[in-house]
């Protein structure tokens, strides 16, 4: 392995959440390191998830399977709360572009984003596990949106609990990379209750790379929000560069993507 590869690996390991400030840049770099290690015959790169590939392996950490559905709604735009079970299949209607290099799933009439604001931000998600998944996917896609102003607006609309200006600086890249196109293609719900959730969003890239980013969410004022620290960093962290998305639930059954 070259000195440059060692330096790249070290940079990625030291600041894994910086991937949100240049998602395609750092994932492409890390995937390149992973592929280099594979070619070198070593298995010391990122370890893949231990779960076998299924479409429904994730169990809630807290009580999230109390009822199969509800007609109630408390979302800010009136989306129904819907099924309160952890979703076991792709939960969106279609894939759309963030205007840049990422496509992501949406279900605007059921899960969200139910509102596209004048500033380009997407808000209003269902108060359910699937709604939390959709909120996480939308935020992670939109921080790399084109135009950049839409990404800034998305952060301002969704982050809570910390310095918003710092969050914008940390999460929205100044310029997009020249890396490969990607798709938000899978998810895993780590924990869920009516007030909070932790969701891991899986990415696949046209060069064969995979990655996942966990995100903590909180239900506040009729929508899912992303708590951040005083420094503007998300509460969950540790971008994972993976060999596959085994153990995640796929959106592939509804088409789209790359």
N, C-alpha and C positions, 0 to 999 in steps of 0.2 A: 504494500500500500504506500502511496506517495506521501510526502510531507503535507501537500495541499489537502489530500483526502483526510489525513489525521486532523488537520486544523479545522476542516469543515465539520467533521464529526464532533469535535470538541465544542465548536460554536453552537451546534444544534442541541447538544446535551445540556449546555449551560443555560440556555434561554429558550426552552421549548415553547413557551407561550408567545414568543415573538413570531411564531408562524401566523398568528392572526394579524400581524402587521405586515406580512408579506407572504401570505399563505402559499402561493404557487412557488415563490422563490425557495423557501426553506424546505418544502416538501420535495420539490424536484431535486434539490441538493442532497437531502437525506436519502431519497430513493436511489440516487446515483451511487451514494456510498454503499447502500444495501446491495445493489446489483454488483458493485465491484467486489464486495466481500463474497457474494455467492460465486462469482467467477473465480475467486481466489481459493475456493474450496473450504471456506470457513463458515461456521454457523453461529458466529458470535454477534451477528447483527440483530436487529430488532426481532424479538420472539413473537411468533404469531399467537393469536388467542388460542387457548386450550380447548375451547368448545368445538364440537363437530358442527359442520354447516347444517343449519336447519332454518326454517322460516319462523320458528316460534320457540326459542329457548329461554328467553329472558323472563325472569320472575320478578315481581315487584319486591323492593326491600321493605316497604311499608304498605299498609292496607290499601290496595288500589283495585281490587277485584270484587268490590262489595256488591255491585249491581251491573248488569250487562248494558243498561242504557237508561237515560233519563231525558225527559222533555224539557227540564229546567234550563235556564240560561242565565248567566251573570256576566257574560262577556260585554265589553264596552260597546260592541256594534250589534249585539243580539244573536251571535252564533250560538246554536244549541250546544249544551254541555256534551250530549251524546254519550257514547260508550265509555264507561269508566274502567274497562279492563285494559291491560297492557296490549297494544296492537301486535298482532301476529302475522300480518301481511303488509304489503305496501299500502300506505294510507292516503295517498294523494291522487288527484285527478289527472295531472299533466306535469311535464317539466317545462320550465321557462328559463330564459337566460338572465343572468344578472347584468347583462350589457357588456361583460368582459369575457373571461375565459371559463366561467363556471355555469353549469345549468343545475337547477334545483327543483324539487317537487313542490307543488302547491295544490291546495284544495280550498279556494276562496269562499265557497258557499257552505262548507261544512266545518273545516278545521282552521282555515286561515291561509295566508293573511286576508282578512275580510275587508281591509281598507288600504287603498293606495293613496297616500297623502300627496298634497301639492309639492312637497319638498322631495318626493321620490321615495320616502320611507314606506315600509309595509308593516302594518300593525293590525291588532285584533285577532286573537287566536282562541280557539275553543278551550274551555276549562275542563280538560281531560288529558290523559296520558298522550293520546295522539296529537292533541293540540300543543302540548309541550314539545313534542318531537318536531312539529311543524315550525314552532317558534324558534327552536334552536337552529334548525336547518336554514331558516330565513335569515337570521342574524349572521350566521357564518358565511352565507353566500353574499349578503349585501355589504359586508365590510370590504369586499373587493369589487364593488359595483362600479360600473361606468354609466354616468359620470361619477367622479369621486364624491361630489356633493351629496349624492344619494346615500353613499356609505356613511358619511358624516351624520346625515340626518337619521339614519337607522340607529346608529350608536346613541345619539341624543334621545331618540324615542324609546329605546329599550333598556339602557343601563340605569341602575339605581344604586344608591348607597355609597357612592364615591365621587371623585372629581370627574365631572363629565368631560371637561377639556382634556384632562390627562388620558381619559379613556379613548377619546378620539385620536390623540397622538399615538397611543399604544396600539390601537386596533386597526386603524385605517391607513393603509400604505400610501406614501406620497405619490407613488407611481406603480403601475402594474408591471409584472415581469414579462419576459418573453418565453416563459415556460409553456408546457403543453396544456391543452384544454382538459378540464376535468368535470366530474359530475358528483353531486352529493347523492349517493346511491344506496346508503344503508344506515341503519340506526340500531341503538341498543338503549333501553331504558334501565338505568342502574337503580334508581329509586324514584318513588312517586307517592305523594299524598296530595290532599286538596290545596295545600299551600305552597308546596315546593316540589322540585323534580331535579334529577341529574340525568342528563341524556348524553350519550356519546354518538356523534355523527360521523359516518364513514364516507370517505372520498375515494373515488377511483379515477385514474388519469390515463390518458390515451397512450402513454408510454409504458403502461403495465404496472404502474405504481399504485400503492394503496396507503391510506393514512386514516387516522381517526382523531377527533378532538372532543373531549368531554366538556360539557357546559352545565353549570348550575343555573337553575331558574327559580323565580319566586312569583307567585300569583299576587298581584297588587293592582288595585284600582281597575279591576275588570280585564286584566290582560297579563300575559306572561312577560316578566322582566328579567334582566340578567344582572345580578348583583356584582359589583366590582369593589376593589379595595380603594383606599384613599389615593393610591398611585395610579388608579385606572385599570388595574389588571383583573381579569375574571377570577372568580373564587375557585373554580376547578382548573386544573392545568396538567400539562404533561402530554404533549402531542405524541401520538404513537405512529411510527412508520411501520407498516405491517406487510407481511408476505401475502395476505389475503384478507377478506372480510368474513372469514368463517366465524360463526357465532353471532353475527349481526343479522337483523331482519332486512331483507332487500326490498327496494321499491321497483325492481326490474320488471315485475309482473304487469305494471301499468305502462310499460314502454318508455320511450324517451331516453335521454342521456347520450353518452358517447360510447 
